Amino acid sequence: MSRPLQVQVSATRMLTQAVREFTFTPCSGHLPAFSPGSHVQVHLPLATGTLRNAYSLTSDPADNRHYRIAVRLQEHSRGGSRFLHREVQVGDTLQLSAPANLFALHSTASLHILIAGGIGITPFMAYIAALEQRQANFELHYVYRQGQSDAYVDELQQRLGTRLHTYPQRPDLNRILRERPLGSHVYSCGPQPLLDAVRQQANALGWPAQRVHWEAFSAAQPGQPFDLNLLRSARQLRVGAEQSLLEALEAAGLNVPNLCRGGVCGQCKVRHSGGVIEHRDSFLSPAEQAEFLMPCVSRGHPCVSLDL
């Protein structure tokens, strides 16, 4: 895995009561270029250990003098968003992973239909900058709660005009998706129920699967502690209640490839043998789950055995 990027928090601002924006500048040298839809992992030095959370880059991909992210405060999370909201200040230094993209724009689409739910607006901020520069045909449909999850809405209203459509509750997806030009692509980001509804409606209207794109916001959730048996290395580990299986492996010195840390990319897939597995990923099929798990989000009991 590449060496983390050393950055300084150069600015912060509250976008809503619950969403805080951070601007990062490099401590030395230059930040790597990134494409619209990219995310970075922010390494958060909590008292219980380093937590790595993935956040979409909201800044203009054409300007890599700085990176921006926006973080919604999640009171029932494992502490990453609380740390960013309550502890991190301008002037602090942090580590980031290099940008990775699991939610890229389709370059040849005739129309880009963007559907955001709440904090799901974040990857679309970079999309919009790129689409404007390309003079591409696009529209944004934004579902949010006033004062809580309406980040960037005032800016977007001034910037996009009639291309922005806002909703206080889930919109009529049939109206949004029906009778669209050949070559249109739809992109959705936000809560899982919205993503499921977009995919179901697109399928009902006959949209080809390759023209329907989504990015889920998911992360490891706490659970009961359990034991871990590493078969090849003959090691035994304990996964704590607030710790993911992947974090336990990393703390033990094992480097497991990963990108999203949210059970959607498939990079950290590991073969399991033994134990009752609680699968929480959005990548593996039921047949694959019988053989593999995603250590970034999966848990188990009383003891899970891995081919590591």
Secondary structure as the mmCIF struct_conf table of DSSP 4:
data_model
#
loop_
_struct_conf.conf_type_id
_struct_conf.id
_struct_conf.beg_label_comp_id
_struct_conf.beg_label_asym_id
_struct_conf.beg_label_seq_id
_struct_conf.end_label_comp_id
_struct_conf.end_label_asym_id
_struct_conf.end_label_seq_id
HELX_LH_PP_P HELX_LH_PP_P1 SER A 2 PRO A 4
STRN STRN1 LEU A 5 MET A 14
BEND BEND1 LEU A 15 ALA A 18
STRN STRN2 VAL A 19 PRO A 26
BEND BEND2 CYS A 27 GLY A 29
HELX_LH_PP_P HELX_LH_PP_P2 LEU A 31 ALA A 33
TURN_TY1_P TURN_TY1_P1 PRO A 36 GLY A 37
STRN STRN3 SER A 38 LEU A 46
TURN_TY1_P TURN_TY1_P2 ALA A 47 THR A 48
STRN STRN4 GLY A 49 SER A 56
BEND BEND3 SER A 59 SER A 59
TURN_TY1_P TURN_TY1_P3 PRO A 61 ALA A 62
TURN_TY1_P TURN_TY1_P4 ASN A 64 ARG A 65
STRN STRN5 TYR A 67 ARG A 72
TURN_TY1_P TURN_TY1_P5 GLU A 75 HIS A 76
BEND BEND4 SER A 77 GLY A 79
HELX_RH_AL_P HELX_RH_AL_P1 GLY A 80 ARG A 86
TURN_TY1_P TURN_TY1_P6 GLU A 87 GLU A 87
TURN_TY1_P TURN_TY1_P7 VAL A 90 GLY A 91
STRN STRN6 THR A 93 LEU A 96
HELX_LH_PP_P HELX_LH_PP_P3 SER A 97 PRO A 99
STRN STRN7 ALA A 100 ASN A 101
BEND BEND5 LEU A 102 PHE A 103
TURN_TY1_P TURN_TY1_P8 SER A 107 THR A 108
BEND BEND6 SER A 110 SER A 110
STRN STRN8 LEU A 111 GLY A 117
HELX_RH_3T_P HELX_RH_3T_P1 GLY A 118 ILE A 121
HELX_RH_AL_P HELX_RH_AL_P2 THR A 122 ARG A 134
TURN_TY1_P TURN_TY1_P9 GLN A 135 GLN A 135
STRN STRN9 PHE A 138 VAL A 143
TURN_TY1_P TURN_TY1_P10 GLN A 146 GLN A 148
BEND BEND7 SER A 149 SER A 149
TURN_TY1_P TURN_TY1_P11 ALA A 151 TYR A 152
HELX_RH_AL_P HELX_RH_AL_P3 VAL A 153 LEU A 160
HELX_RH_3T_P HELX_RH_3T_P2 GLY A 161 ARG A 163
STRN STRN10 LEU A 164 TYR A 167
BEND BEND8 PRO A 168 GLN A 169
HELX_RH_AL_P HELX_RH_AL_P4 LEU A 173 LEU A 177
TURN_TY1_P TURN_TY1_P12 ARG A 178 GLU A 179
HELX_LH_PP_P HELX_LH_PP_P4 ARG A 180 PRO A 181
TURN_TY1_P TURN_TY1_P13 LEU A 182 GLY A 183
STRN STRN11 SER A 184 GLY A 190
HELX_RH_AL_P HELX_RH_AL_P5 GLN A 192 ALA A 204
TURN_TY1_P TURN_TY1_P14 LEU A 205 GLY A 206
HELX_RH_3T_P HELX_RH_3T_P3 ALA A 209 ARG A 211
STRN STRN12 VAL A 212 ALA A 216
STRN STRN13 PHE A 226 LEU A 230
TURN_TY1_P TURN_TY1_P15 LEU A 231 ALA A 234
STRN STRN14 ARG A 235 VAL A 239
TURN_TY1_P TURN_TY1_P16 ALA A 241 GLU A 242
BEND BEND9 GLN A 243 GLN A 243
HELX_RH_AL_P HELX_RH_AL_P6 LEU A 245 ALA A 251
TURN_TY1_P TURN_TY1_P17 ALA A 252 GLY A 253
BEND BEND10 LEU A 259 LEU A 259
BEND BEND11 ARG A 261 CYS A 265
TURN_TY1_P TURN_TY1_P18 GLN A 267 CYS A 268
STRN STRN15 VAL A 270 ARG A 271
STRN STRN16 HIS A 272 HIS A 272
BEND BEND12 GLY A 274 GLY A 275
STRN STRN17 VAL A 276 GLU A 278
BEND BEND13 SER A 282 LEU A 284
HELX_RH_AL_P HELX_RH_AL_P7 PRO A 286 GLN A 289
TURN_TY1_P TURN_TY1_P19 ALA A 290 GLU A 291
STRN STRN18 PHE A 292 LEU A 293
TURN_TY1_P TURN_TY1_P20 PRO A 295 VAL A 297
STRN STRN19 ARG A 299 HIS A 301
BEND BEND14 PRO A 302 PRO A 302
STRN STRN20 CYS A 303 LEU A 306
#
